[in-house]
Amino acid sequence: MRSVQELLQQLHEIAANPRARTEQYLTEGKKIVLTAPVYTPEEIIHSMGLVPMGAWGGDMQLNESKRYFPAFICSIAQSIVELGIAGAYRGASAIVIPTLCDSLKVLVENFKYGVPAIPVVPMSWPQNRVPDFGKAFTKAGCERVIRDLENITGAKYSDGALRASIKVYNAHNAAMRRLSAVLRAHPEVGAAARSDCFKSAFFMLKEEHTALIAELCDALEAQGAGEAKTTPIYISGILADSPAFNALLDEAGLSIAGDDIAAQSRQYRTDAPEDSASPLDALAEKFANMNHCSVLYDPSKSRCAFIAEEAKAAGAKGVLLVLTKFCDPEEFDNPLIRRACEAAGLPVTIIEIDRQMVNYEQARTAIETFRDMLA
Amino acid sequence: MAEEVKKKERPPVDPNSAKYKLGQIAAKAYSDAQAAKDRGEMVGWCSSNFPVEIPETLGLAVCYPENQAAGIAARGAGARLCDVSESDGYSNDICAYARISLAYAKIKDAPEQNMPQPDFLLCCNNICNCMIKWYENLAVELNIPLIMIDVPFNPDDTISDAEVAYVSAQFRAAVKQLEALTGKVWREERFKEVMESSCRTSRAWLAATAEAHWTPSPFNGFDLLNHMAVMVTARGKPEAVDAMETLLKEYRENHEKGTSTFRAEEKYRIMFEGIACWPWLRVTSNGMKSRGINMVTTIYADAFGFDYDSFEGMIKAYCLVPNAINLNLARDKRVKLCKANHVEGLLVHTNRSCKLWSGFMYEMSRQIGEACDIPVVSFDGDQADPRNFSEAQYDTRVQGLTEIMQARKEAV
C-alpha cells in the first residue's frame, strides 16, 4: 500500500498539471471533451469513450479574453477563453458549456468566436427541472449533446454504455463523499491537499480517480485519526482551488470540515438512479433531484438552511463564504446564507476571490480575524 | 438687482395626443394595482418579459419592479435604495434594479415611485438568470409564492420543438397555479382578446419605431425610452392599442409635415445599444442632442414587440426576446435596424448592471460595425446605480463618435 504522502503527491501533480494528463490521454488515442462549470452530463461523454476534462479556467492574468468580456464578468468564464486562445486546450475535440447562469451564457457565445478551433456543445438544462415537462427538456438537452458529440467526434452512443457509465459515476460520487468524511477526521492533510483531491477529479477518468481516492481513504483510515490542532470550518462558494487561498487557511490553522463548493462536494451529492426506464431518464431524474445550489432554481432558498445544517453536522465552528467575484448567483444567496448560519450560532465571514488575484493580504487579514473570532 | 426670471409655463398636454394617452396608461398601471390592493384583491410583481397574456387574461393586477426601479433611478433615488440593500449584505456588483427592488421590498416606501406590496411573484428569465435570483430572494423575504416560467437561453439559430413544448407546458402550469392561488378563472375567449390586443399594440409600436427610417426622423429616439413603459406593462390592454396607434399616426403626420420631436437639427443618426442610464438620462440625452445626434433606433423597438398568430407563435415570441438568443440572431436583429434606419454610428452602453446584455457585446458590436460599415463607440454606465457612470468619459466618447461620423460625411 502506498503512503498517504505518496498518494497526495500524485493527486497534487495531476491537479497542478492538467496538460500532462491531456497529453497522456491523447497519446493513448483517446479524444478529450472539455466540460465547463457547473454541471455537464459527463456520464454521456464518458459512455461514448471520450474523456471528460474539466475546464474551470485557471489563476492567471487576463489579456486576450478582454477583447470579448467586460471586466465585470466572472473570471472563471474569462480565463476559460483566455486559456483557449493561448492554446492550453489544444487537442480537445469539443467543449460542453451549460447555460445555467448569465456568465455561462456569455461564455458560450464568446468561446465560439474567441476559440473557433474547439466546437461548442451547449447544454440547456431546465430550471423548472422537477415536473415531467422539465425532465423531458433535460432529456432533450442530453440528446442534443449526444448528437453533437457523435457528429464532432465520430463516437457512438448506446444506452448500454451509458448505463455502465452511470454506475462508474455513482461509484465516484460515493468515493468523494467518503473522502469528505475521511478528511474531516484528518485535518493534518490540510486545505491545499484537500483541494488537490477534488481538483484532480476533473482531469482523470472517473474510474481511475475513484481507485486513487479509495486508496487514499484506506491509507488515511489505516493510520488513525489525525492529531493536528486546527479549527474546523465549513466553506461554501464556487471555487476554492487557489494555492494562495488554501495556503492561507493552512497557515491560519483552519481545517475544512465540509464544503458546499461547486467545484468540490456540490458535484457529488446526487446519484443517478440505476433502475430508471432508460439511462437518459436516469440523468433527468438525477438533475431533478439536485438542489441546494446557487445556479439551480430554489424558490424557498433551501440551500441556506442546508449549509447551516451541514456545517453543524460537520462540527464546523464557523462558515467561510468564498465568493468568486462577479458571481451574482452566489452574491444573491450570501446575505441569506449568512442569516441562516448566524441564526444557527455559526459565525460567518465572506472573502472575495478572483482568478486574477495576486495579492491575498486582504484575504489573509479577513481569514486571520475569522480564526481569532472562532477561537 | 437680479432680474426675476419667470419659468415658461408649459402648455397643457393635448388629451388626444399619444404622449398624454401613454402617460396616463403608465401612471394607471400603478394606480390600478393600488386600487385592486385596496379592494382586497391579490396583487403581483411581474418581470418585464413574463407573458403578460397570463395576468391580463386572468384579470390580475400586476406591477413591474423593473419599471419601478427605472422610475426611482430616473428621479434620483437609485443610490439611496441601493445603499439599503448593500447594508443588508448585497454586493454592489448585483444588478441595480434588483438592489433597488430588494430595498423597496424591505422599506416599502419610495416617494419617487411607490407601488403596492405583492401577494405573489411572476418571474420569467428570458431577460436574464439574474431575474431568477432576484425573485427567489423577494419570495423568501416577503414569504409569498413565486411562479417562474423558465425560458432557457437559446444558443442555436432556431427554436427547438423541445423548447416550445417545455415553455408551453410551463405557461399552462403557471395558469393553473394562479387560478388555484387567486381564485380567478381562465377563459379562452378572454385570452384571444388579450392576444389580439397585445399583437395590435405590438404592431403599432413596431410600425411607429420603424418611422425612423425617414431622414430626418419624425421623432427623438429618447421618446422610445418613455413609451416603452407601456409596452412592458400594458401591451395586452385595449387602451394601449389606441395609444400606440395614435403614436404611429402622429409620427406619420410629423413626417408629412416635416416636423419631429427631435428638437434640433438632425446631423447624425445613431443606434443606442443597451438599457438607458436612467439616473443620467438628461446628461446622456443632451450629450447627443447638443451635437445634433438623434438616436433613431434601439433594440427596445424589437424587445417588446410581440406579434404572433397562434399560441405556439406566442411561445416562440417569448423565446426570441433579445437577451434569450445567441450572438448571431442578436446581431442580425441589430444590423437590420441599423440598415433600415440609415444609422451612421453605434453607441454602446456597457452596463455594469447587465452581465448578459453586455457580456458578448464587444464581439457583437464589432460584427455590427463591420456589417453596417459604421463606427462603434462604447461607454461605461449603469441602468440605475448613478455611481457607475462618468459624465466626462461619456462626453469624450460621444465626441469621438461625432468626429468619426463627421469625417466620414466629409469624405463622401
Interface residues (C-beta under 8 A of the other chain):
Chain A: R67 Y68 F69 P70 F72 I73 T99 L100 C101 D102 S103 K105 V106 V108 E109 N110 K112 Y113 G114 V120 P122 S124 W125 P126 Q127 N128 P131 F133 G134 A136 F137 A140 G141 R144 S294 V295 Y297 D298 P299 S300 K301 L323 K325 F326 D328 P329 E331 F332 D333 N334 P335 L336 R338
Chain B: D88 G89 Y90 S91 D93 I94 C95 A98 N125 C128 N129 C130 I132 K133 W134 E136 N137 A139 V140 L146 M148 I149 D150 P152 F153 N154 P155 D156 S160 A162 E163 A165 Y166 A169 Q170 A173 N326 L327 T350 R352 K355 L356 S358 G359 F360 M361 Y362 E363
